Amino acid sequence: MKQSLFLLLLSLILFSCKQEKTNKELPSDSIFHLTSEWQNQKGDSLKLNDLRGKTLVVVMIYTSCKAACPLLVADMKKIEKKIKPNNLDKISLVLVSIDPETDTPQRLAEFAKTGGMSAPHWVFLRSNEASTQEFANVLSMKYKKISPIDFSHSNIISIFNTTGELIMQEEGTNIDVGKVAGKVNELVKNS
């Protein structure tokens, strides 16, 4: 009886500590304050807050892009290779579609599989136009549909810490992947 009571009390204390950590105040500029609904490549619904607790490397692309997006995806893969293997479970490499009409969860899953991005730290997201634009604005990322199948867009890779604060951005089609991976490894080490 005493052992059962002790285990119950211990469970309540641990649950209370976990709740306190989960409810910890977010910084005012955290992306986790955005309440938009997203779908991942598995078709699961989530909010950006569901990514909380991991260091995020984020890029906005669309899967039918033939110009800059393949370069951005290649950069994300190079970043992955430069992240210490024991840090990979503490990060998420997040690719957000700017073409949610075309980039269904099934298409994102196929893109991930074909591109060798099926590990758990790869997250592909899509939402509606308004939420996608809102997130792009937060990243200072500009995009515009210029034809039924093509977009003009900024090329930005962003790093967020575990509480959703923007820490660093690299812009262009020839980013310093070593610098990005170094910052990610540093953030994971200090979190």
LINKA-V693566 format. One record per pair of residues at least 24 apart in sequence whose C-alpha atoms are under 10 Angstrom apart, sorted by the first residue. I is the first residue (numbers start at 1). J is the second residue. If there is no record, write none. Layout:
<<I/J> <I/J>>
This chain:
<<22/52> <22/53> <24/163> <25/163> <26/162> <26/163> <26/164> <26/165> <27/163> <27/164> <27/165> <28/164> <28/165> <29/138> <29/163> <29/164> <29/165> <29/166> <30/138> <30/160> <30/161> <30/162> <30/163> <30/164> <30/165> <30/166> <31/135> <31/138> <31/139> <31/160> <31/163> <31/164> <31/165> <31/166> <32/162> <32/163> <32/164> <32/165> <33/164> <34/131> <34/134> <34/135> <34/138> <35/131> <36/127> <36/128> <36/130> <36/131> <36/132> <36/134> <36/135> <37/125> <37/126> <37/127> <37/128> <37/131> <37/132> <38/96> <38/124> <38/125> <38/126> <38/127> <38/128> <38/131> <38/132> <39/96> <39/100> <39/104> <39/105> <39/123> <39/124> <39/125> <39/126> <39/127> <39/128> <40/94> <40/95> <40/96> <40/104> <40/105> <40/106> <40/108> <40/109> <40/123> <40/124> <40/125> <40/126> <40/127> <41/103> <41/104> <41/105> <41/106> <41/107> <41/108> <41/109> <41/110> <41/111> <41/112> <41/118> <41/122> <41/123> <41/124> <41/125> <41/126> <42/104> <42/105> <42/106> <42/108> <42/109> <42/123> <42/124> <42/125> <43/104> <43/105> <43/106> <43/108> <43/109> <43/124> <43/125> <43/126> <44/105> <44/125> <45/125> <45/126> <45/127> <46/125> <46/127> <47/125> <47/127> <48/125> <48/135> <48/164> <49/163> <49/164> <51/91> <51/92> <51/94> <51/123> <51/162> <51/163> <51/164> <52/92> <52/160> <52/161> <52/162> <52/163> <52/164> <53/90> <53/91> <53/92> <53/161> <53/162> <53/163> <53/164> <53/191> <54/88> <54/89> <54/90> <54/91> <54/92> <54/93> <54/121> <54/160> <54/161> <54/162> <54/163> <54/164> <54/187> <54/188> <54/191> <55/87> <55/88> <55/89> <55/90> <55/91> <55/92> <55/93> <55/159> <55/160> <55/161> <55/162> <55/163> <55/164> <55/165> <55/167> <55/184> <55/185> <55/187> <55/188> <55/191> <56/90> <56/91> <56/92> <56/93> <56/94> <56/121> <56/123> <56/158> <56/159> <56/160> <56/161> <56/162> <56/163> <56/164> <56/165> <56/166> <56/167> <56/184> <56/187> <57/91> <57/92> <57/93> <57/94> <57/95> <57/122> <57/157> <57/158> <57/159> <57/160> <57/161> <57/166> <57/168> <57/169> <57/180> <57/181> <57/184> <58/92> <58/93> <58/94> <58/95> <58/96> <58/123> <58/124> <58/139> <58/156> <58/157> <58/158> <58/159> <58/160> <58/169> <59/93> <59/94> <59/95> <59/96> <59/97> <59/124> <59/136> <59/139> <59/141> <59/154> <59/155> <59/156> <59/157> <59/158> <59/159> <59/169> <60/94> <60/95> <60/96> <60/97> <60/98> <60/99> <60/124> <60/125> <60/126> <60/132> <60/135> <60/136> <60/139> <60/141> <60/142> <60/143> <60/153> <60/154> <60/155> <60/156> <60/157> <60/158> <61/95> <61/96> <61/97> <61/98> <61/99> <61/124> <61/143> <61/151> <61/153> <61/154> <61/155> <61/156> <62/95> <62/96> <62/97> <62/98> <62/99> <62/100> <62/102> <62/103> <62/108> <62/126> <62/149> <62/150> <62/151> <62/153> <63/95> <63/96> <63/97> <63/98> <63/99> <63/100> <63/102> <63/103> <63/107> <63/108> <63/110> <63/111> <63/112> <64/99> <64/102> <64/103> <64/107> <64/111> <64/149> <64/150> <64/151> <65/99> <65/149> <65/150> <65/151> <65/152> <66/150> <67/150> <67/152> <67/173> <68/152> <68/153> <68/154> <68/155> <68/172> <68/173> <69/153> <69/154> <69/155> <69/173> <70/173> <71/155> <71/172> <71/173> <71/174> <71/175> <72/155> <72/156> <72/157> <72/171> <72/172> <72/173> <72/174> <72/175> <73/115> <73/117> <74/115> <74/173> <75/157> <75/173> <75/174> <75/175> <75/176> <75/177> <75/180> <76/117> <76/122> <76/157> <76/177> <76/180> <76/181> <77/115> <77/116> <77/117> <77/122> <77/177> <78/177> <78/178> <78/180> <78/181> <79/176> <79/177> <79/178> <79/179> <79/180> <79/181> <79/182> <79/184> <80/117> <80/121> <80/122> <80/177> <80/180> <80/181> <80/184> <81/177> <81/178> <81/181> <82/177> <82/178> <82/179> <82/180> <82/181> <82/182> <82/184> <82/185> <83/178> <83/180> <83/181> <83/182> <83/183> <83/184> <83/185> <83/186> <83/188> <84/181> <84/182> <84/184> <84/185> <84/188> <86/185> <86/188> <87/184> <87/185> <87/187> <87/188> <87/189> <88/119> <88/120> <88/121> <88/122> <88/184> <88/185> <88/188> <89/119> <89/120> <89/121> <89/188> <90/121> <90/162> <90/184> <90/185> <90/187> <90/188> <90/189> <90/191> <91/120> <91/121> <91/122> <91/160> <91/161> <91/162> <91/184> <91/185> <91/187> <91/188> <92/120> <92/121> <92/122> <92/123> <92/124> <92/160> <93/117> <93/119> <93/120> <93/121> <93/122> <93/123> <93/124> <93/159> <94/121> <94/122> <94/123> <94/124> <94/125> <94/157> <94/158> <94/159> <95/122> <95/123> <95/124> <95/125> <95/126> <95/157> <96/123> <96/124> <96/125> <96/126> <96/127> <96/132> <96/135> <96/136> <97/124> <97/125> <97/126> <97/127> <97/128> <97/132> <98/125> <98/126> <98/127> <98/128> <98/129> <98/132> <98/133> <98/135> <98/136> <98/143> <98/144> <98/145> <98/151> <98/153> <99/126> <99/127> <99/128> <99/129> <99/132> <99/145> <99/149> <99/150> <99/151> <100/125> <100/126> <100/127> <100/128> <100/129> <100/132> <101/126> <101/127> <101/128> <101/129> <102/126> <102/149> <103/127> <138/166> <139/166> <139/169> <140/169> <141/171> <159/183> <159/184> <159/187> <160/184> <160/187> <161/187> <161/188> <161/191> <162/187> <162/188> <162/191> <163/191>>
